[in-house]
C-alpha cells in the first residue's frame, strides 16, 4: 500500500475530536487535504460519482459522496488516517453489496445472486445458485499522516491571506481497477450441430477485499449464457464456443497455478442439438488450466504491471454427431468474421 507521509516539526499540541464528522467539516483543528483523481490513466474515463472514506487512528471515520470526480476535499485532524475511495456510491451497484465498511481492514464487497426473473434453473443445473457478474469497480487506498504543523500552516495561511483561501495539501491518486475478465474458449467438433448452448463455471471469487486489493476466499458459480460460436473457416465443421465474463478473479490463495488442483474449478456445458431431441452434458475439471496472461504470485501488489485477465482454453472439447438443421435448409447460422488468434474464424450465432 502506498504511503504518503507528511513530516513537519511539531510546534504546538492540538487535540482533535473523536466524533463522526462529514469531510467538509472545517475547524482550526483540521489540515485541508485535496485528493486529485486520475481516472483516465486507470479506467479511461471518469465515473459519474465518487465515494471517499477516511478512517482515523483514534477510531473516528469520515465519509463523503460527490459528483465532482476530479477533486475531493479532506479536513483532517492530527494523526494517521487511512483513506479508501472508489467510483460511485455504495448504493449504486446492483451486482454486489458493500460489507463491513465501518472498519478499514475489513471493508469488502460480496457478489449478489442473479435475479430469479432473469434465469430459471433447468434439470442440468437444478439447485445451483449463481452470482452476478460484477460491474466495473476501481479503488484507491492510501495512508495520510497529519502533523500539528500542517494544521497550523493551513490556519495561518487562511488568517494572514488577503482572502479566505485555505492552504491545501494536494495528493494525486490513480484508481486501481478491480475487475478481472475471464475469457473461456471451448473446442467443438461438428459445432454446426448445436441448436443452443449454456453452461456454468464454479470456484471463482465471490467477493473482493477493498483495502488489501485482492479477492476474497469465498467461492462463486457463474452462469455461461450467450456463448458465441465460431468455425475455423467458411464451410468448416470444427470451431469454438467463446464467452467473456466479468469477475473478481480467482479466490485469494488460488492465484498461482501451483496452488490449484483440477477440481478447484469445474466447467459444465449443456448442449441441445439440431434434431430437437439430443441433449449433451459435459463437465471439465479446469482448475489447473486457468491462466493469467502472465502467471502471478499470491501477493498482488497494487502497482503490479501483471495482466490480471484470465484465459481458459479447453482444446479437448465435445465431439458431436453431425446433425443438420433441416428446418432452415442448412446450418441456419448467420456468419461473421472473428479476429481471434492469427488466422481469424467465422462466427455462427447459436
C-alpha positions in Angstrom: 0.0 0.0 0.0 1.4 3.4 -0.9 2.0 5.7 2.0 2.1 9.5 1.6 3.7 10.7 4.8 3.9 14.4 5.6 6.7 15.0 8.1 6.9 18.5 9.7 8.3 19.7 13.0 5.6 19.9 15.6 5.3 23.3 17.2 2.2 23.1 19.3 -0.2 20.4 20.6 -3.7 20.3 19.3 -6.4 17.8 20.3 -8.8 16.6 17.6 -12.4 15.4 18.3 -13.2 11.7 18.0 -16.8 12.1 16.8 -18.0 11.2 13.3 -17.9 14.3 11.0 -18.5 15.0 7.3 -15.4 15.5 5.2 -16.4 19.1 4.5 -16.3 20.0 8.2 -13.7 22.8 8.8 -12.2 24.0 12.1 -8.9 25.3 13.4 -8.0 21.8 14.4 -8.0 20.5 10.8 -5.5 20.4 8.0 -7.0 20.8 4.5 -6.1 18.0 2.0 -7.3 17.7 -1.6 -7.4 14.3 -3.3 -6.8 14.7 -7.0 -8.1 11.7 -9.1 -6.5 10.4 -12.3 -9.3 8.3 -13.7 -8.2 8.4 -17.3 -4.9 6.5 -16.7 -6.7 3.7 -14.9 -10.1 3.3 -16.4 -10.2 5.6 -19.5 -13.0 8.0 -18.3 -14.2 9.5 -15.1 -17.2 8.0 -13.4 -20.4 9.9 -12.6 -19.6 10.0 -8.9 -17.0 9.1 -6.2 -17.0 8.0 -2.6 -14.2 9.0 -0.2 -13.9 7.5 3.3 -11.2 8.3 5.9 -10.5 6.1 9.0 -8.7 7.8 11.8 -6.2 6.2 14.2 -8.5 7.5 17.0 -11.4 5.4 15.8 -13.2 8.3 14.0 -14.5 7.9 10.5 -15.4 10.4 7.7 -17.3 9.9 4.5 -18.3 12.0 1.5 -20.0 11.3 -1.8 -19.7 13.7 -4.7 -20.3 14.1 -8.4 -17.0 16.0 -8.6 -14.8 13.2 -9.6 -11.7 15.4 -10.2 -11.0 16.5 -6.7 -12.4 15.7 -3.3 -11.6 17.6 0.0 -10.5 16.1 3.3 -10.3 18.1 6.5 -8.3 16.0 8.9 -7.1 16.3 12.5 -3.7 15.3 13.9 -2.9 11.6 13.5 -2.8 8.8 11.0 -5.7 8.5 8.5 -6.3 5.5 6.2 -8.2 6.5 3.1 -10.5 4.4 0.9 -12.1 5.7 -2.2 -14.0 4.2 -5.1 -16.2 5.1 -8.1 -19.9 5.8 -7.5 -21.5 5.1 -4.1 -22.3 2.0 -2.1 -25.9 2.0 -3.2 -25.4 2.5 -6.9 -24.1 -1.0 -7.7 -26.6 -3.8 -8.4 -24.3 -6.8 -8.8 -22.6 -6.7 -5.4 -23.1 -5.4 -1.9 -20.6 -3.4 0.3 -20.0 -5.1 3.7 -18.1 -4.3 6.9 -17.4 -0.7 5.8 -17.1 0.6 9.4 -13.6 -0.9 9.6 -10.9 -0.1 7.1 -9.2 -3.5 7.2 -12.4 -5.5 6.7 -14.1 -3.3 4.0 -15.2 -5.6 1.2 -17.8 -6.3 -1.5 -19.8 -9.5 -2.0 -21.4 -10.7 -5.2 -25.2 -10.8 -5.3 -27.3 -13.7 -6.6 -28.6 -13.4 -10.1 -32.2 -12.3 -10.3 -34.7 -15.1 -10.4 -36.6 -13.2 -13.1 -33.6 -13.4 -15.4 -32.9 -17.2 -15.3 -34.7 -20.4 -14.2 -32.6 -23.4 -13.5 -33.1 -26.5 -15.7 -32.7 -30.2 -15.0 -29.0 -30.0 -15.8 -28.2 -27.4 -13.1 -31.0 -28.0 -10.6 -30.3 -26.3 -7.2 -27.2 -24.3 -8.4 -27.0 -20.7 -7.2 -25.4 -18.3 -9.5 -23.7 -14.9 -8.8 -23.9 -11.8 -10.9 -21.0 -10.6 -12.9 -19.6 -7.5 -11.1 -19.9 -4.1 -12.5 -16.7 -2.1 -13.1 -15.1 -1.1 -9.8 -12.0 1.0 -9.2 -10.4 1.5 -5.8 -7.9 3.8 -4.1 -6.2 3.2 -0.7 -3.7 5.4 1.0 -2.3 6.4 4.4 -2.0 10.1 5.3 -0.2 11.4 8.4 -1.3 14.8 9.6 1.1 16.7 11.9 0.3 19.7 14.1 2.5 21.9 11.9 0.3 21.1 8.9 -2.8 22.3 10.8 -1.0 25.4 11.9 0.1 26.0 8.3 -3.4 25.7 6.9 -4.8 28.1 9.7 -2.1 30.7 9.3 -2.4 30.8 5.6 -6.1 31.4 5.9 -5.9 34.2 8.5 -2.9 36.1 7.0 -4.0 36.0 3.4 -5.9 38.8 1.7 -8.8 36.5 1.0 -10.4 33.5 2.7 -8.5 30.9 0.7 -7.2 28.0 2.8 -3.9 26.3 2.2 -4.4 22.8 0.8 -2.1 19.8 0.7 -2.7 18.1 -2.7 -2.4 14.3 -3.1 -2.6 12.8 -6.6 -4.2 9.3 -6.8 -4.7 6.8 -9.6 -7.6 4.3 -9.0 -6.8 0.6 -9.4 -9.3 -1.4 -11.5 -10.7 -4.4 -9.6 -12.4 -6.4 -12.2 -10.8 -9.4 -13.9 -12.0 -10.5 -17.3 -12.3 -14.3 -17.8 -12.3 -15.5 -21.4 -13.4 -19.1 -22.0 -12.8 -21.0 -25.3 -14.1 -24.5 -25.8 -13.1 -26.5 -28.9 -16.1 -28.3 -30.5 -16.1 -30.9 -33.4 -19.3 -30.6 -35.6 -20.2 -27.3 -33.9 -22.9 -26.7 -36.6 -24.9 -29.4 -34.9 -25.6 -27.2 -31.9 -29.0 -25.6 -31.6 -28.5 -24.0 -28.1 -25.7 -23.9 -25.5 -25.5 -22.9 -21.9 -23.1 -23.7 -19.0 -21.5 -22.8 -15.7 -18.2 -22.5 -14.1 -17.6 -22.6 -10.3 -14.7 -21.9 -8.0 -14.3 -18.2 -8.9 -14.0 -15.5 -6.2 -17.3 -14.4 -4.6 -16.0 -11.0 -3.4 -13.2 -8.6 -3.1 -11.3 -7.1 -0.1 -11.1 -3.4 -0.9 -8.2 -2.3 1.2 -5.8 -5.2 0.6 -6.5 -5.3 -3.1 -7.2 -8.9 -3.6 -10.2 -11.3 -4.0 -11.9 -12.9 -1.0 -11.5 -16.6 -0.2 -15.2 -17.5 -0.7 -16.2 -19.1 -4.0 -18.9 -18.3 -6.6 -20.5 -20.0 -9.5 -21.2 -18.1 -12.8 -23.8 -18.9 -15.4 -22.4 -19.1 -19.0 -25.1 -17.7 -21.3 -24.9 -16.2 -24.8 -21.9 -18.1 -25.9 -20.6 -17.2 -29.3 -19.8 -20.0 -31.7 -17.2 -19.7 -34.5 -16.0 -22.1 -37.1 -12.3 -22.3 -38.2 -13.2 -21.2 -41.7 -16.1 -21.0 -44.1 -17.5 -24.5 -44.6 -15.5 -26.0 -41.7 -17.2 -28.3 -39.2 -15.0 -27.6 -36.2 -14.8 -24.4 -34.2 -15.0 -22.8 -30.8 -17.6 -21.7 -28.2 -16.4 -18.4 -26.6 -17.6 -16.3 -23.8 -16.2 -13.4 -21.8 -17.1 -12.9 -18.1 -16.5 -10.0 -15.7 -15.3 -11.5 -12.4 -13.2 -10.7 -9.3 -10.7 -13.4 -10.4 -9.7 -16.5 -8.5 -10.1 -16.8 -4.8 -7.3 -15.4 -2.6 -4.7 -18.1 -2.3 -5.6 -19.7 -5.6 -4.0 -17.0 -7.9 -0.9 -19.1 -8.6 -1.5 -22.2 -10.8 0.7 -24.3 -8.4 -1.8 -23.6 -5.6 -4.7 -25.1 -7.5 -5.9 -28.7 -8.2 -8.0 -29.7 -11.2 -11.4 -29.8 -9.5 -11.0 -26.3 -7.8 -12.9 -25.1 -10.9 -15.4 -27.2 -12.8 -16.9 -26.1 -16.1 -20.3 -27.6 -17.1 -21.6 -27.4 -20.6 -25.1 -28.3 -21.6 -26.0 -28.5 -25.4 -29.2 -29.1 -27.3 -28.7 -30.3 -30.9 -30.5 -29.5 -34.1 -32.6 -32.7 -34.1 -34.6 -31.2 -31.1 -34.1 -34.4 -29.1 -30.4 -34.9 -28.5 -29.1 -33.3 -25.3 -25.4 -33.5 -24.2 -23.9 -32.7 -20.8 -20.2 -32.3 -20.4 -18.1 -31.5 -17.3 -14.4 -30.4 -17.3 -12.1 -30.0 -14.3 -10.2 -26.9 -15.3 -8.5 -25.7 -12.1 -5.0 -26.3 -13.5 -5.6 -24.8 -16.9 -6.9 -21.4 -16.0 -4.1 -19.0 -16.5 -3.3 -15.3 -16.3 -1.8 -13.5 -19.3 1.3 -13.8 -17.1 1.3 -16.1 -14.1 1.4 -14.2 -10.8 2.3 -15.0 -7.2 -0.1 -14.9 -4.3 0.9 -11.3 -3.3 -0.5 -9.0 -6.0 0.8 -5.5 -5.3 -1.5 -2.6 -6.2 1.2 -1.2 -8.6 1.8 -4.6 -10.3 2.1 -4.5 -14.1 0.9 -8.1 -14.3 -2.1 -8.5 -16.5 -5.0 -9.7 -14.3 -7.2 -11.0 -17.0 -7.8 -14.8 -17.1 -7.9 -17.2 -20.0 -9.3 -20.8 -20.1 -8.9 -22.8 -23.2 -10.4 -26.3 -23.5 -8.8 -27.9 -26.5 -10.4 -31.4 -26.0 -14.0 -30.2 -26.0 -17.1 -32.1 -27.2 -17.1 -34.5 -30.2 -20.6 -34.1 -31.5 -22.5 -36.2 -34.1 -23.2 -34.4 -37.4 -26.8 -33.2 -37.3 -28.0 -30.7 -39.9 -30.6 -28.1 -39.3 -33.2 -29.3 -41.8 -35.7 -26.6 -40.9 -33.6 -23.9 -42.5 -32.1 -25.9 -45.4 -28.6 -25.8 -43.9 -26.8 -24.8 -40.8 -29.1 -21.8 -40.3 -26.4 -19.7 -38.8 -25.5 -16.1 -39.7 -21.7 -16.0 -40.1 -19.3 -13.1 -39.5 -15.6 -12.8 -39.4 -13.9 -13.0 -36.0 -10.3 -11.9 -35.3 -9.4 -14.3 -32.5 -5.9 -15.7 -32.9 -3.7 -15.3 -36.0 -5.9 -16.6 -38.8 -9.4 -15.5 -37.8 -12.5 -17.6 -37.6 -16.1 -17.4 -38.8 -18.8 -16.8 -36.2 -22.1 -18.6 -36.1 -25.0 -17.5 -33.8 -26.4 -20.2 -31.6 
